[in-house]
Amino acid sequence: MTKIGVIFDKGVFRPTEPVALPEGTKAVVEVDRDAAEMSAEELKTLTEWIDRVQASARLKGIPDDGGTSHDKYLYGEDPS
């Protein structure tokens, strides 16, 4: 897979640097956005989803430490 930077301009994705691909090559563009670029509604939706995932994990007895001790839970090893 080759990563190519693009900018969306007037309805067209344009590469940000020269690209060595044959004309007509099909590609898939994956949009990578950070929270700073999200609208308030998108952030609210994302936050609600994260809350639901965490609540589901608690119901299943999964520790609420963000996975910082995953080796301990998987292998019985103390990470410290």
N, C-alpha and C positions, 0 to 999 in steps of 0.2 A: 504494500500500500504506500502511496506517496501522498504526503500532506502538502497542500497548496493553499497559501493565504489568498482569500478573495474579499472583495468588497461588493456590497449590493448597491448598484448605482442605476437609477432610472429603469428598474425592473430587470436588470441583468447582473449576473454574478461576474465580476471581472477579476482576474488574477492580479495580485499586488506585485508580482515579479514575473519575468519571462518564464514560460512553461514549454518544456520539450515534449509535446504530445502531438500525434497526428491530428489533423483537422477532422472533426466529426467524432472524436473520442467521447464516449459517454462517461459521466462521473456522477458521484453522489456527494452532495455538500452537507456536512454535519455542522450545524450552528452551535458554537461554543460560547455561551454567555455567562457572565458572572452576575452575582446578586446586584451589583451596582447598576446593571443595565436592565433589571427587571422592574416592571411596574408594581405599584403597591398591591394590586389585586393578585398578580403572579406570586409575589412574596407571601401574601396571606395564604394562598392555595398551597404553596410549598411548605410553609410552616405548619399548616393543618395536617398535611400528609405526613410530615416528620413526626408530629405529635401522635398520629394514629399508629404509625409503625412502632414508636416507643411504647405506647400503651399496650399494643399487641404483644410485644416482647415481654413486658412485665407480667401479663396474664399467663404467658408460657413459662415463667420462671427464669427468663434470661436476664442476667445481671445488667443493670443500667449504668455501665461504666464506659460506654462508647467503644467497647472492644479493646480497651487498652490492655486488658489481661487475657487476650485470646489464647496465648500459649498455655496459660494455667488451665483454662477451661477445656482446651482440646487435648493437651498432653499431660496435665497434672503438674506442670512445672511452675514454680514461682518466678515471675519475670524480674524480680529485684535481685 
